[in-house]
Amino acid sequence: MDLDASSLPVVLQRHLIKPLAATEALAFSPYLTRERNDRGFNELSYRSAMLSASLQWRWMNLDWSAGPAWQSVHFDDTAFAQDPVRIDRSRSFELAVEHRLSTRHTVRVEYSHMRNVSTTPLYDNQYQQLAVKLHSAR
């Protein structure tokens, strides 16, 4: 119940087809959010800004994509008077390769790495993921 919130996101997405030689696409997106906790918990309300980019290309008969992202989140208040107001800053990177198995099936391997640094040490973390995905179209 205390996580109920009202959110106002603003997103701009730009996708360029073949912007450079040997590239298929370049995409980037700035993202701004204002979220307010509906129960009045200001330590759960925040402002956030994120910027992400992605470059796509074809090499060795495979479709590749890679891109970084940066995010900053500023909370409105702190839960405990002795703690500073929480500010998180994160950066991430993703790399993916996709292979078409047939006209209806593709396999995709993705690696992602994210690092978050926070003024509240509990939220300092690092995340890595390796995923293998099979997509089947009807």
C-alpha positions in Angstrom: 0.0 0.0 0.0 2.8 2.5 0.8 4.2 2.0 -2.8 1.1 3.5 -4.4 2.3 6.5 -6.5 1.4 8.9 -9.2 4.0 9.1 -12.0 4.6 11.6 -14.8 7.1 10.3 -17.3 8.3 12.3 -20.4 10.2 10.2 -23.0 11.8 11.2 -26.3 12.8 8.4 -28.6 14.9 9.0 -31.7 15.7 6.1 -34.0 17.9 6.7 -37.0 18.1 4.1 -39.8 21.6 3.6 -41.3 23.1 6.7 -39.8 26.7 5.6 -40.5 28.5 3.2 -42.8 28.3 -0.4 -41.5 25.5 0.4 -39.0 21.9 -0.6 -39.2 20.5 1.8 -36.7 21.3 4.3 -33.9 18.7 5.0 -31.2 18.8 7.3 -28.2 16.3 8.3 -25.6 16.2 10.9 -22.8 13.7 10.0 -20.1 12.4 12.3 -17.3 10.1 11.1 -14.5 8.4 12.7 -11.5 6.9 10.2 -9.1 5.0 11.2 -5.9 4.0 8.6 -3.3 0.2 8.8 -2.9 0.4 8.0 0.9 2.6 11.0 1.7 5.8 9.1 2.1 8.2 11.7 0.7 11.2 9.3 1.1 9.5 7.2 -1.7 8.9 10.2 -4.0 11.6 11.2 -6.5 12.7 12.9 -9.7 14.6 10.8 -12.2 16.6 11.5 -15.4 17.9 8.8 -17.7 19.7 8.8 -21.1 20.2 5.6 -23.1 21.7 4.9 -26.5 21.9 1.8 -28.7 23.9 1.0 -31.9 22.9 -1.8 -34.1 24.9 -3.5 -36.9 25.2 -6.7 -38.8 28.4 -8.7 -38.8 29.2 -12.4 -39.5 25.6 -12.9 -40.6 24.5 -12.0 -37.0 22.5 -8.9 -35.8 24.4 -7.1 -33.0 23.5 -4.3 -30.6 25.3 -2.5 -27.9 24.6 0.6 -25.8 25.2 2.5 -22.5 22.6 4.1 -20.2 23.0 6.6 -17.4 20.4 7.5 -14.7 20.2 9.9 -11.7 17.4 9.6 -9.1 16.9 12.3 -6.4 14.5 11.4 -3.6 12.4 14.2 -1.9 13.2 13.2 1.7 14.9 10.7 3.9 13.2 8.1 6.1 15.6 8.7 9.0 16.7 12.2 10.2 20.4 11.2 10.6 20.6 10.0 7.0 21.1 12.2 3.9 18.4 12.5 1.3 18.9 9.5 -1.1 20.5 10.2 -4.5 21.2 7.2 -6.8 23.4 7.3 -9.8 23.7 4.3 -12.1 25.3 3.4 -15.3 24.8 0.3 -17.4 25.9 -1.4 -20.6 24.2 -4.0 -22.8 25.5 -6.2 -25.6 23.3 -8.5 -27.6 23.7 -10.8 -30.6 20.8 -12.3 -32.5 20.6 -15.1 -35.1 17.6 -16.0 -37.2 17.1 -19.7 -37.1 14.2 -19.7 -39.6 11.6 -17.2 -40.9 9.7 -17.7 -37.6 12.4 -18.3 -35.0 15.3 -16.3 -33.6 17.8 -16.9 -30.8 19.2 -14.0 -28.9 22.0 -13.9 -26.4 22.2 -10.8 -24.1 24.7 -9.6 -21.6 24.0 -6.6 -19.3 25.9 -4.9 -16.5 24.6 -2.2 -14.2 26.3 -0.4 -11.3 24.4 1.8 -8.9 26.0 4.2 -6.4 23.7 5.7 -3.7 24.1 8.1 -0.8 22.3 5.3 1.2 24.8 2.4 1.2 22.0 -0.1 1.3 21.2 0.7 -2.4 24.8 0.5 -3.7 24.7 -2.5 -5.9 26.0 -4.2 -9.0 24.0 -6.3 -11.4 25.0 -8.6 -14.2 22.8 -10.8 -16.4 23.4 -13.2 -19.2 20.2 -14.3 -21.0 19.5 -16.7 -23.8 16.1 -16.1 -25.5 14.2 -17.9 -28.1 11.6 -16.0 -30.0 8.9 -17.7 -32.1 6.5 -15.7 -34.3 3.1 -17.0 -35.4 
